[in-house]
Amino acid sequence: MRCSMCGAQLKKEGDICNKCYKEYEEYQNLKRDDNVLYKVNRKYLPKFQLTQNWDVCLIFLLVILTLLGLGGVGQSLLALLIFILVIGIVLFWHKSIAKGTVYTFYENSIKYNLDFLFIHREKIIKKSDVTEVKIYQTRRQKWFGLGDIRIYTKGNFLMNGIDMRNIANVLEAFEKVKGILNKE
């Protein structure tokens, strides 16, 4: 028999090896952690999202102006309606993602949740696995009072840690997160 999770050879009859079972138990214990210390949501700002997609807006506006210059008022109006529809969809998309994104700090763990349309993602990491916390802000994020907080964990894997994007009052949130994680 082999472990159904890692494929290791099992000495006794069963589905899972002791190592995988301990990791599973630890994960279940982290999921049961209910002492919320801090909760942060991703911030949605329509102005910020529009400036993030300024290149698409510029292209659409150039197409509309070109069509208008060629005397195609009907085509210009159609292009304008398509432009408004595309921008509306993009803004709805970003608003839904921001609304469904929550970062929760518990006594022993950090939990990232994303509920968006048919997508449900959950990531739980142990506080003891956190190695570093950093803050990042683009110029555009600074203009709108937003920023990113990145929490790095042990290991050299690309997907380790949590990337908290577009957090409002990021400096205040960063200090709070550092205090909870005791990472200076």
N, C-alpha and C positions, 0 to 999 in steps of 0.2 A: 504494500500500500504506500501511497505517496500523499504528502500534505496537499490539501486542495488549494492552499494559498501560496505556498512558496515552492512546492514540488519536492521537498526534502523526503528522503526515504524514512518511513515510519517503522519503528521496531514493533509496535503493537497495533492491533486493529483500531482504526479511527479515521477521522476526516482531516484533522489538523494537528500540527506538531506543537510542542510545548512553547516554543519561541513565538510562533504566530498567535497562539492562544493568549499568551501574556500580553502581547501587543494589542490584541482585540479587547481584552479585559481593560487594559489601560485606556484605550480609546473610549470604551463605554463609560468608564468612570469620569473621563473628561467631559463627555456629553451630559452627564448628570450634574455637573458643577452648576449650581444655581445662585451663587452669591455674586450678583452683578456689581462690579466696581465702577464701570464706566461704559457708556454706549455712545457710538459716533455713527452718524449717517452721512452718506455722500451728499454733497450739496448740488442742487440743480439751479443754475442761473441761465436763463435764455440768452442774455447778452453775451455771456462767456461762450456758450455753445455756438452762437452765430460768428463770433470772432475766431473760434477754432476752425470753422468751416468757411472762412472768408474767401478762399480760392474758388470754391464751388459757387458761392454767391456772385463773385466777380465774373466768372465765365457765363453764368446765366444772364447777368445784366448786360454783358457785351453782346450776347446773342440777341437779346430783346432790342437793344439799341441798333444793332445791325439790321434786323428785320424791319424796324421802324424806319430806318434810313432808306431802305429799299422800297418803301411805300406799302409794305404789308402790314396794315393795321390789324387785320384779323389774325395773321400769323403772330404778330407781336403780342396780342392779347392771349392767344393760346400758349405761347411761350411763358408769358407772365403767370398764367394760371398753373402751368406745370411747375414753374419755379416756386410758387407759393405752396403747392402741394408737396413738393420735395422737401422744402424747408420745414413745413409742418410735420412731415413724417420723421425727419431727423430730430426735431425738437421733442416730439412725442417719444421717440426711441430713447433719447438721453434722459428725459424726465422719468420714464418707466424704470430705467436702470438705476438711476439715483434713488428713486423711491424704494426700490427693492433691495438696496445694498445697505447692510448693517454690519458694523464691527463692534463686537461686545467683548469686554474684558472682564473675566471672572477671577476668582481667587487663585486658581491654578492653571487657567488656560485662556486662550484668546480664540474667539470664534468669528469667522467671516461667513456671512450668509448673503446669497444673491437669489432673489425670487423675481423672475422676469418672464412674463408670458408662460411658456411651457418649460422654462429652464429653472432648475433648483440646484444651486451649488452650495456646498457647505465645506468649510475647512476649519479644522481645530488643531491648534498647536499648543504644546505645553509651554508655560512661562519659563520653565527651567531650560528649555531649548533655545531661548532667545539669546543671541550673541551681540546684537547691535541694533540701535534705532537711529534712523536718520531722517532729516526733513529736506524736502526738495521743493523749489518753487520756480516756475518759469516766470518770465517778465509779465506775460499775460495773466497768469494766476495771481501775481502780486497786485496787479491793477484791480482785480476783483476780490481780493482778500481770501484767496483759496491757496491750497498747497497740497502736497503729497507727503505722507509719512510711510516710510518703508521699515518693516520689521524683519530683520535677518535672523535666520536660525542656523543651528549646527548643520554641517554637511555642505557639499559643493554642488548641489543640484539646482538647476535653474528655477524650479517651482517651489523651492523652500521659502518659508516666510510668508508675510502678508504685505500687499501693496495697497495702502489706503489712499485712494485718489480723490482729488477735489474736495478736501475737507475745509469747511468754513472755520475762521479763526484758528488757522493752522498752528500758529505759535503757541497759543494757549493750549490747544489739544496736544501738541507735541510735548509740552512740559508735563501735562497730566499723564500722558502715556509713559514718558520716561520715569515719572514718579511711581507709577503702578508697577513698572517692570524693574525699577531700581537700576536703570542703566544710565550712567553718566557719561 
